[in-house]
């Protein structure tokens, strides 16, 4: 009897002690907030930039996520990852982030369902068609893998599923999960940003007109104040801008404008150069079937060379290329259009080794040249865009003819691989005007000439058309940047340009989150089929054996203790 009372007292002490420890942990937790991520790739750890962004929310942000319903396991993984990410962000939001998951297809009424779909499309979300297996066969199902973020009186859509041509559905879903933190954080930054940095499209040298950059201008205007600026040789005219964009000029720059741009960069200004090194016109090709590609003289080669880069006067031909419609009907017959790959329009691959290009679609280019880097002390170079494995180079002047488009390219002749077409330069740049201007100008305090820049960055792209959206001139309508009106395909031009601007201008360093990589751990389907019976038996028998062993051991222990 005494032994039993002693056991009861020990059990009571253990219970009270356990409760006290739990209470103590909760009391400490109320004063000190901490989260522990035990995953290998730290998938549940937010970056410092995201934590700062979330913790600075001044009011409640509400998120409607349209990832609820009956869909395949892969999309369930995207749903679960989105919920986990929002939960993690909510923990740092001081109660200012809330969300709900909605099934846009829950209504049994087809009319109501269609109206819901139309409203979501109107708000900016794009549907995805899924092939699902049902009892009476397979059927297509519409889902909206996206979310609407609402803050104060503004709303912004976010497409959670990031498509990528040439990748399997599993890889696309994994890439979408990898970029969740950046995409959600970037959307929150758009909605909460009070100060919008200024950007300038430089004009006055035959650059792309307003309609030709209409789509990227509207996209940039969500985050930045975008203007068009003529330099006119006026020193300091660019000082108010966070970055400048030089979009496919056609007229040579004079020395005054070059000096203004140079001194803007010397004082820490950022720049994106989208330049054509070879003049080649699709209008001439369409009208006569032939044109000559001749080098441009934009008077910028010495400046770019000084900064550490050279755009070569050549054209890349690539087996991996965009399609062009060609009338193959004989003369006098009704038009018969067929699309052929046009090797002068390569589909460029963004690098996965840098946040600007990670997990992006191919970037569509037209008459693009190669880029080389040259020695420039204190300047780091990172290539951002590449041609495919099967490329070749034609030096200008070069004859370009549409007659060869129907011929199948001989891959043995395309023996150059991964030619660089865009480069990020970072560091302190030497001025192109060092030792070139009179001493009295260099020493003039009103000019404040600098021959070495502050720490800054610039991006140079050897194709001006990368930033140009296609235009329907009869109606004045502009297509989305990267959209190919001939094939209906959407390429990654817009996302690439936006990432370039964000990388140059975003001081919060949020874009670095795009470098995060989550390992995709997919089951080996071959092994599943081969060893299916073995693993089914193991999963059924082993747990039962473990429970029996635990029961047997506990029985032996009790028997010895109370005998």
C-alpha positions, 0 to 999 in steps of 0.5 A, a space after each residue: 500500500 505504501 509503495 502504491 501511494 509513493 507511485 501516485 505521489 511521484 506521478 502527481 509531482 511529475 504532472 505538476 512539474 510538467 504543467 509548470 514547465 509548460 506555463 513557464 515556456 509560454 510566459 517566456 514565449 510571450 516576451 521573446 519571439 523565436 521560430 526554429 527551422 529544421 529543414 535542410 534548405 531553410 524553407 521556412 526561414 524568411 529573409 531579413 528583407 521580407 521580415 522588415 517589409 512584413 513588420 512595417 505593415 501599418 494596417 491590415 492586408 487581406 489576401 484572397 487565395 484561389 487555391 481551394 477545391 479538389 485538384 491533383 496532389 501537385 497543386 495541393 503541394 502549392 496550396 500547402 506551401 502558399 499557406 505555410 508561407 502566409 502563416 510564416 509572414 503573418 507571424 511577423 506582421 504584428 497582426 496586420 496580415 490575414 488571408 482566406 482560401 477560396 474555391 472559385 468553382 464551388 457553386 453548382 450553378 454554371 452561370 454563377 461559376 462563369 461570372 466568378 471566372 470572368 471577374 477573376 480574369 478582369 482582376 488580373 488572374 489567369 486560369 489554368 486548365 487541368 486534365 482530371 480523371 473521373 469515374 466516367 472518364 477524363 475531363 478538363 477542370 478550370 482552376 485559378 492558381 493565384 491570389 488577390 492582395 488588398 491593402 487600404 483601397 488598392 488591390 493587386 493580383 498575383 499569379 502563384 503558378 509560374 509557367 516555364 516553357 520546356 519544363 515538366 509540370 513538377 519542375 514548374 510547380 517546384 519553381 513556383 514554390 521556390 519563388 513564393 517568398 519573393 512574389 508575395 513579398 514583391 506584391 506587398 512592397 508594391 501595395 505599401 510603397 509610399 515613395 516611388 523612385 523615378 526612372 527615365 527613358 532617354 530620348 532624342 537619339 531615335 529611341 523606341 517611341 511611347 507606343 513601342 514601350 507602352 506595356 513595360 511603361 505601364 508595368 513599371 508605373 506600378 512601382 516607379 515614376 516613369 518619364 521620358 527625358 531628352 538630355 540635350 547636353 544639359 549637365 545634371 539633367 539626369 540627377 533626379 532619376 534612380 535609373 535610366 533606360 536607353 532603349 534601341 537608339 538609332 542616331 549617334 550620341 554626341 559627346 555632350 550627351 555622352 558626357 552627361 550620361 557618363 557623369 550621371 554614372 560616376 555619381 552612382 546612377 544606374 543604367 540599362 542599355 538596350 542596343 543594336 550593334 547591327 542594323 537589320 530591318 524586318 520591314 525590308 525583309 517583308 517587302 523584298 524578302 532580303 536585306 543587308 545587316 550593316 553595323 550601327 555607329 551609335 558612338 557608344 563603343 568607346 564608352 561601353 569599352 571603358 566600362 568593361 564591355 563590348 557589343 560585337 558587330 555580328 548577328 547570332 543565328 540559333 536553332 532555338 528560335 521564334 516562329 515566323 509566318 511565311 506564305 508558302 502558296 505559289 504566286 497567284 494562289 490564295 495565301 497559305 501561311 505556315 510558321 517556320 523557326 526564324 534563326 535570326 530571332 533566338 530564344 535566349 535562356 536567362 541564367 539560373 545562377 543570378 536572381 535576375 534570371 532565375 526560373 524565367 521563361 525564354 526571352 525573345 530577341 530579334 537580330 541580337 549580337 554577341 557581348 564580350 567583356 574587357 578588362 576594367 579594374 574594379 568592375 565585376 561582370 555577370 552574364 545574364 542571357 545566353 543563346 542555346 547550345 546550337 548557335 553560330 555567328 555571322 559578322 556584319 555586313 551580312 545578307 539576310 534572306 527569307 528564302 532560307 527560312 523553310 530549309 531545315 537548319 543543319 545542326 552541325 553548322 551551329 557549332 557555337 554554344 551559349 553565347 552571351 547577349 546580356 551582362 551585369 557590370 558592378 563596381 566602380 567605373 572609370 570615366 570615358 572622359 578621363 584625360 580627354 577634357 581640358 584641365 580647366 573643365 576638369 577642375 571647374 567646381 560648377 561641373 564637378 567632374 569625376 573620373 571614377 564612379 561611386 559604387 554602382 551597377 549597369 546592365 547592357 543588352 545587345 538587342 534593343 527589341 528585348 524591351 519593345 512590345 509588338 504593336 498593331 499600328 492600325 488601331 494603336 494597340 500595344 501587345 504585352 511585352 514578350 507576347 508573340 502575336 504570330 504564335 500567341 506565346 508569352 515569353 519572359 521579356 517583361 519579367 526579365 526587364 522588371 527583374 533588371 530594374 528591381 535589381 538596380 533600384 530596390 535598396 531593400 534587396 528583396 530580389 535576392 530572395 529569388 536565389 533561394 533553391 528548394 530541392 525537389 524530391 520526386 518519387 522514382 516512378 520506375 522503382 514504384 512500379 517495380 517494387 510496388 508489392 514489396 513497399 505496400 507489404 512493408 508499410 502494412 507489416 512493419 508498423 504492426 510489428 513495431 507496435 507488437 514489440 513495444 507492447 511486449 517490452 512494456 509487458 516484460 517491464 511491468 511484470 518485472 516491476 510488480 512481481 
